[in-house]
Amino acid sequence: MENINNVFKFRSLVSRKDRERLHGHHACLVWFTGLSASGKSTIAHQAEQMLHELGCSTYVLDGDNVRHGLCKDLGFSREDRAENLRRIGEMVKLFVDAGIIVLTAFISPYKQDRQAIMDIVGRDNCIEVYVECPVEVCAARDPKGLYQKALAGDLHNFTGVSAPYEPPDNPELIVHSALLSPEKSAALVLELLGRRGCTNSN
């Protein structure tokens, strides 16, 4: 069959298993989802630091950081959110193939979009972590002042106020961030990663 775009896939001489042996652990995606100010990024970075101290190869992808570069052309409409996450999924797939533990912190409010991520990366490669936090607590934290703007009507399509959030049905882990410190929350993530073989065995 003719490839009308003249784009062909090249098979690497180094496999994912080869890279995992070099790193000393399995690769995986840890997908943190939850409301803005629920603590996703804080917990993800805390977990990364703890993994780094164990000698693991890691990288954190944060929603705001990605929108400064890869997805800076996208807004916050339903369609743009889906495209934002599609791009993230394709990038994460490459990181996992490189043998890296990828920790991502994205609100990702819709189940359909999160499922699309799992389909791209592979369900067996993914760990979904729901950072559960009451919207009242998130609004009280409000480190960026976004809830205040949303409640005043100055910020549209804001999840939890003027746009919906669909909690995961069966996440591998639920972290109640209003009750636990970032350190204790991250420790729960590391326990789960350990059971999955995603901590350094060297």
N, C-alpha and C positions, 0 to 999 in steps of 0.2 A: 504493500500500500504506500502510495506516494505521501511524503511528508511535505505538505504545502507551505509550511513555515520554515522548512530547512533547519529544524531544531531536533537534535538527537541527544540521547542520554549516553554518557560515557561512564563505563564501569570502573571504579577505582581499584587499584591494585592492593590497597590497604582497606581491610574490612572494618566494620564497626566493632566486631569482637576483638580485632587486633588493637584498636584504639582503647577499648575498655581494659584490655590486659595491661596496656601501658599506664593507664590511670589507676588501675587497681580496684575498680568498682564498676558497677553497671551504670549506664546512662539512663536518665529518665527526665520527665517533665513534672514539676510540682506546680500545679495551677491554683493560685490563690484567687478566690472570687469573694466578693462582698461589697457592701456599700462604701462610698467615699468616706474616708476617715475611720473605717472599721479597724484599721491596723494592718492591712495586707502588706504594704511595702515595708513597714517596720519589722514585721515578723519575718518576711522573706529575707531581708538583709541580715537580721539576727541569725537566722538559720544558715545563711551563706557563711557568715563569719565562723560559726561553730563547725561547719563542714570543712572550711578552709583549714582550721586548726587541726582537723583530723587528716589533712593531706588530700582532700578531695578536690577535683577539678569542677568548678562551678561558674555560673553566671546568672545575674539577676536582670530580668527585663521588667521595667516599670512603665506603667501607662503614660505618665507625663513625659518621661525620657524618650520613649519611642515616638511620641507625637512632636518632638522637637526635630526629628530627622526623617525616619522611614515613612511616617504617616502624617507629616506636617501639612499635607494637602487635604486632609480629611476633617470633617466637622463632627457633630454629635447626633446627626439624624440616625434613624434606624438603619438605613442603607450604609451610611458611613461607618457606623459602629461595626457592622458585619464585615465590611471590607478591611477595617482596621485589624480585626481579629483574624481574618483570613491571612493577611500578610504576616501577622505574628506567628500563626500556625506554621506557615511555610518556613519561616526563619528558625523556629524552634526545632522543626524536623531536621534541619541541617546541624544544629547544635547537638541534638541527640545522636545523630549519625557520627558526629565527631567524638562521642564518648563522654559528653559533658552532662552534669546535673544542672538542669535549667530550672530556675525558680522565677515564676512570673506573677506579677501583681497587677491584675486588671479587674475593674468592676465587672465586666462581662455579664451584663444583667439578664441576658436571654438564654434559656436552656438550649435553644436551637443552635445558637452561635457557639456555645461551649461544646456541644456535641460535634459540630463541624471541626473544631480544634482536635478533638479526640480522633475523628476520622482521618484527619491529615497526618497526625503524629503517630497514630496507632494506639488503640485503647490500652493495650498491655504496657505501653511505655508511659502512661499518664497516671498521675495521682492528683485527684481533685480535693482541694482543701477549702472548705467553706468557713470564712472568717465571719462568724455570726456576731452581730452587735446591734442592739436596738437603735433605730434611727434617731431617737431622742439623745442617746449617748453620743452618736456620731455628730449630730448637730451641735451638741454642747462642746465637743472638742473643736470641730470646725477650724482646723489650722490654716486653711486657705481662705476662709470667709465665704465659701461657696454656698453653704446652706442659707446663710443670711441673704445672699443675693437671690437665690432661688425662691425663698419664701417671700421676698419683696417683689418678685415677678421680673427681676432684672436678668435672670439666667434661665433659659428655656431648656427643655429636654434633660432636666437634671434628675438622675436616678434617685428614687426614694422620696422625691417631692413632686415633680411634674412628669416623671417617667417611671415606669414600673421596674421592679427587680424580682426576678423569678429564682428563688432559692434552689439549689441542687436537690434532686430527689434522693440520691444515694452517694453522697461524697465519701471518699475513703476516710476523711477526718473532718470533724467539726470543731473549730476552735472558738470558744466563747471569750472573745477578746475584752469584753467589759469586766470579766471576772479574773482573767489571768494576765500576768505580766508578759511582755514580749519574750523574755527569756524562757519562761515556762511554756509559752505557746510554741516557741521554736523547738524546745526540747521534745514536745509531742511529735513534731514533724520529723525530727531526727530519729526518734524511736520507730516511726513508721518506715522511714527510709532504711533503717538498719534491718528491719524484717524483710524488706524487698531486696537486700543485697546491694543497696546504693550508698554504702559508706566504705571508706578505704580499708582494704584487707591487708595492706602492706605492714 
